[in-house]
């Protein structure tokens, strides 16, 4: 099925049959939709669920058969002009919420079938970049707690790599490869940078899929970079002279 946040009076979330497009269920939560953050899957005490940042705040609904759309947890989190833009980040049994404007904070909430409980919150926020959890740290492309540096601007997003680095897409089309906090705990360390676009802000999130890095700007310009590992060096023994 395809689960979409529509924010309708009949349900905030609607599930459609992936083959026919027919409506399969609608959530009992009827909050208006949030800004542009999408729903994300989360497993709560072994139960498949989906979480989304609605206009009213956090909404977690069940996906298991017979309980589809039933509310598991809510948490109030309204922002001015519905500017809860960043998609939620799921880390184990928790979700990370962040927004600027009248909230200007980031919070971790632990989710159970009994509801949501706040674990911690910090007075630092991201506008559009979903928080990235890598190891024991949380990253986003705008403001930093352990270190700050560079000029990403509020138009920025980042993703973690399998070797413990960060790829940031920011400003008006700048691509950065950044060292993570364990390798550079005291300051921002930019390993490489490249200007790809320069017309409008890099609002859309950077995407890494199947070895392709997709970078898009506000005007709709799209650049695809093919990533890969260098070919292995083959040892060729010197020619014999006898």
C-alpha positions as CSV (number, residue, x, y, z in Angstrom):
1,X,0.0,0.0,0.0
2,X,0.9,3.6,-0.4
3,X,0.5,5.8,2.7
4,X,0.1,9.5,2.1
5,X,-0.6,12.5,4.4
6,X,-3.5,14.3,2.8
7,X,-4.9,16.1,5.9
8,X,-8.5,15.4,5.0
9,X,-11.4,15.8,7.3
10,X,-11.9,12.0,7.0
11,X,-8.3,11.3,8.0
12,X,-4.9,12.8,8.1
13,X,-3.3,9.7,6.6
14,X,-4.8,7.7,3.7
15,X,-3.6,4.3,2.5
16,X,-4.1,3.4,-1.2
17,X,-3.9,0.1,-2.8
18,X,-0.6,0.1,-4.7
19,X,-2.0,-1.7,-7.7
20,X,-5.5,-0.3,-8.1
21,X,-5.3,3.1,-6.3
22,X,-8.4,2.3,-4.3
23,X,-8.6,3.7,-0.7
24,X,-7.9,0.9,1.8
25,X,-8.1,2.9,5.1
26,X,-8.0,6.4,6.6
27,X,-6.4,7.3,9.9
28,X,-8.6,8.1,12.9
29,X,-6.4,11.2,13.4
30,X,-8.0,14.0,11.4
31,X,-5.4,16.8,11.8
32,X,-4.8,19.0,8.8
33,X,-1.6,18.2,7.0
34,X,1.8,19.7,8.0
35,X,4.1,21.5,5.5
36,X,6.0,19.1,3.3
37,X,7.5,16.5,5.6
38,X,6.4,13.0,4.6
39,X,5.4,10.0,6.7
40,X,8.1,7.5,7.8
41,X,7.8,3.9,8.9
42,X,8.6,3.0,12.5
43,X,8.2,-0.3,14.5
44,X,6.7,0.2,17.9
45,X,7.0,-2.8,20.3
46,X,7.0,-5.1,17.3
47,X,4.0,-3.4,15.6
48,X,4.5,-1.8,12.2
49,X,3.5,1.8,12.4
50,X,3.9,5.1,10.5
51,X,4.8,8.5,11.9
52,X,4.3,12.0,10.5
53,X,4.5,15.6,11.6
54,X,1.0,17.0,11.1
55,X,-0.2,20.6,11.5
56,X,-1.0,19.8,15.1
57,X,2.2,17.8,15.9
58,X,3.5,14.2,16.0
59,X,1.1,11.5,14.9
60,X,1.9,7.8,15.0
61,X,-0.6,5.3,13.5
62,X,-0.7,1.5,13.3
63,X,-0.3,-0.4,10.1
64,X,-1.0,-4.0,11.2
65,X,-4.1,-5.8,9.9
66,X,-7.3,-5.1,11.8
67,X,-5.8,-1.9,13.4
68,X,-4.9,0.1,10.3
69,X,-5.0,3.9,11.0
70,X,-5.5,3.6,14.8
71,X,-3.6,6.2,16.7
72,X,-0.6,5.0,18.8
73,X,0.8,8.3,19.9
74,X,0.5,12.1,19.5
75,X,2.6,15.0,20.7
76,X,1.6,18.7,20.3
77,X,4.1,20.7,18.1
78,X,2.6,23.6,16.1
79,X,4.7,26.1,14.2
80,X,3.9,29.5,12.7
81,X,2.4,29.1,9.2
82,X,2.6,25.3,9.6
83,X,6.3,25.5,9.0
84,X,7.1,22.1,10.5
85,X,9.0,21.4,7.3
86,X,11.6,18.7,8.1
87,X,10.5,15.1,7.8
88,X,10.7,13.1,11.1
89,X,13.8,11.0,11.7
90,X,13.3,7.5,13.2
91,X,16.1,6.1,15.4
92,X,15.1,2.8,16.9
93,X,12.1,3.3,19.2
94,X,12.4,7.1,18.9
95,X,11.6,9.9,16.6
96,X,13.4,13.2,16.2
97,X,11.3,16.3,15.6
98,X,12.7,19.7,14.7
99,X,11.4,23.0,13.5
100,X,12.4,26.7,13.6
101,X,10.1,29.8,13.8
102,X,8.2,29.9,17.1
103,X,9.5,26.5,18.2
104,X,13.2,26.6,17.4
105,X,14.1,23.3,19.0
106,X,14.9,19.7,18.4
107,X,13.5,16.9,20.5
108,X,13.8,13.1,20.8
109,X,10.6,11.3,21.7
110,X,10.4,7.6,22.7
111,X,7.4,5.9,21.2
112,X,5.5,3.0,22.8
113,X,2.0,1.6,22.4
114,X,1.1,3.7,25.4
115,X,2.1,7.0,23.7
116,X,5.0,9.3,23.3
117,X,7.4,10.4,26.0
118,X,10.1,13.1,25.6
119,X,13.7,12.0,26.2
120,X,15.5,15.2,25.6
121,X,15.2,18.5,23.7
122,X,17.7,21.1,22.6
123,X,17.3,24.8,21.7
124,X,18.7,24.3,18.3
125,X,16.7,23.6,15.1
126,X,16.7,22.8,11.5
127,X,14.5,24.4,8.9
128,X,14.3,21.9,6.1
129,X,17.0,19.3,6.7
130,X,15.8,16.1,8.4
131,X,18.1,15.2,11.3
132,X,20.7,12.5,10.5
133,X,21.5,10.0,13.2
134,X,25.0,8.5,12.8
135,X,26.6,6.8,15.7
136,X,26.1,8.8,18.8
137,X,25.5,12.1,17.1
138,X,22.7,14.0,15.4
139,X,23.5,16.1,12.3
140,X,21.7,18.6,10.1
141,X,22.8,21.2,7.6
142,X,22.2,24.6,9.3
143,X,23.2,24.9,12.9
144,X,25.5,22.7,15.0
145,X,26.0,22.1,18.7
146,X,29.4,20.4,19.0
147,X,30.9,22.6,16.2
148,X,29.7,25.0,13.6
149,X,31.2,26.2,10.4
150,X,30.9,26.8,6.7
151,X,28.0,28.6,5.0
152,X,25.3,26.2,4.3
153,X,22.4,28.6,4.9
154,X,18.9,27.5,5.9
155,X,18.5,25.8,2.5
156,X,20.5,22.7,3.2
157,X,20.2,18.9,3.8
158,X,22.7,16.2,4.6
159,X,23.0,12.4,4.6
160,X,25.4,10.0,6.3
161,X,27.7,7.7,4.4
162,X,28.7,4.1,5.2
163,X,32.2,5.2,6.0
164,X,31.1,7.7,8.6
165,X,31.1,11.0,6.6
166,X,28.4,13.5,5.7
167,X,27.3,14.6,2.3
168,X,25.7,18.1,2.5
169,X,23.7,19.9,-0.3
170,X,23.3,23.5,0.5
171,X,23.2,27.2,-0.3
172,X,22.5,27.8,-4.0
173,X,23.9,24.5,-5.2
174,X,27.1,23.6,-3.3
175,X,27.9,20.0,-2.6
176,X,30.1,19.2,0.4
177,X,31.8,16.1,1.8
178,X,32.2,16.7,5.5
179,X,34.0,14.8,8.3
180,X,31.9,13.4,11.1
181,X,32.2,14.4,14.7
182,X,34.2,11.4,15.9
183,X,36.9,12.1,13.4
184,X,36.8,15.9,13.8
185,X,35.3,16.6,17.3
186,X,36.5,20.2,17.6
187,X,35.6,21.8,14.3
188,X,34.0,21.5,10.9
189,X,36.3,19.8,8.4
190,X,35.3,19.9,4.8
191,X,37.0,17.1,2.8
192,X,35.8,18.2,-0.6
193,X,33.3,20.7,-2.2
194,X,31.9,21.4,-5.6
195,X,29.6,24.0,-7.1
196,X,26.9,22.2,-9.1
197,X,24.1,24.8,-9.5
198,X,23.9,28.5,-8.8
199,X,20.5,29.8,-9.7
200,X,18.2,29.2,-6.7
201,X,18.3,27.7,-3.2
202,X,18.9,24.0,-2.7
203,X,15.6,23.4,-0.8
204,X,15.0,19.8,-1.9
205,X,16.7,17.1,0.1
206,X,19.8,15.4,-1.3
207,X,19.2,11.8,-2.2
208,X,21.6,8.8,-2.5
209,X,20.2,5.7,-4.2
210,X,21.9,2.9,-6.0
211,X,25.2,4.7,-6.3
212,X,23.6,7.8,-7.7
213,X,23.6,11.1,-5.9
214,X,20.7,13.3,-6.9
215,X,20.8,17.1,-6.2
216,X,17.9,19.4,-7.1
217,X,17.4,23.1,-6.6
218,X,14.3,25.2,-6.0
219,X,13.9,26.0,-9.7
220,X,13.7,22.3,-10.5
221,X,17.2,21.8,-12.0
222,X,18.4,18.3,-11.3
223,X,21.9,16.9,-11.3
224,X,22.7,13.2,-11.0
225,X,26.3,12.2,-10.0
226,X,27.4,8.6,-10.3
227,X,29.3,7.5,-7.2
228,X,31.6,4.5,-7.1
229,X,34.8,3.1,-5.7
230,X,38.1,3.4,-7.6
231,X,39.1,0.3,-9.6
232,X,41.5,-1.9,-7.5
233,X,45.2,-1.6,-8.3
234,X,46.6,-4.7,-9.8
235,X,50.1,-5.7,-9.1
236,X,52.1,-6.3,-12.2
237,X,55.5,-7.9,-11.5
238,X,58.5,-6.4,-13.4
239,X,59.6,-8.2,-16.6
240,X,62.4,-10.7,-16.1
241,X,65.7,-9.8,-17.9
242,X,67.3,-13.2,-18.2
